[in-house]
Amino acid sequence: MESMKSCHLCKEDYVEVKQRLSMRQVAEYYGCKVNRKGTCLCPFHADNNPSLKIYKDDKGYYCFTCGNGGDVVKFVGRMFGLRNEEACKKLIEDFSLPIALAGLTYREKRERSRKQLERRKQQRFRKWAYTVLKNYWMLLCEAAHNFASPHFEEAMQELSVIEYRLECIQKHLEEYHADREAVRKIGEIERRIAGWNG
Ligand SMILES: [Zn+2]
């Protein structure tokens, strides 16, 4: 793509690339075999024992032996000897990301910023909701194993409901976040946990 080589990327392009790609996806695409523990042989030093770790959030990496680390752009830059901007362009090309590098209208740019913001909000919501539900779930599990617990009945009623909600957040984050009633419920559960021993 000739047009792409000459144009410059803006901050939103980097954000977009990082949001759209996971670290694991990128590492695997360029030949790293990532195991179940999220580690692989480091391509940046002679490695015979997997010492490159992919972060839990799947957005970055770090090698415990040679100390290289960063995000998907840094990874590709290091691997192919490219500056950040070139590395970012390579990712856009290699993954055919729907990012129009040149000639975005003002309206399109605004729309893109809006979507990026929305995605960030969703991620924040997921983190919060997941923590709340998981904490509640653990309290319920504890209560379910103790017949004398004042929360035993609640546990019997709610455990499967909470498990269902956890699954929904993992699988249908966008819909869940858009559902006002479901979001309100998480707030309710948060207050429920706060008054658990009261
Ligand atoms: Zn290394």
Boltz pocket constraint, residues with backbone or C-beta under 6 A from the ligand:
constraints:
  - pocket:
      binder: B
      contacts: [[A, 42], [A, 43], [A, 44], [A, 45], [A, 47], [A, 51], [A, 52], [A, 63], [A, 64], [A, 65], [A, 66], [A, 67], [A, 68]]
      max_distance: 6.0
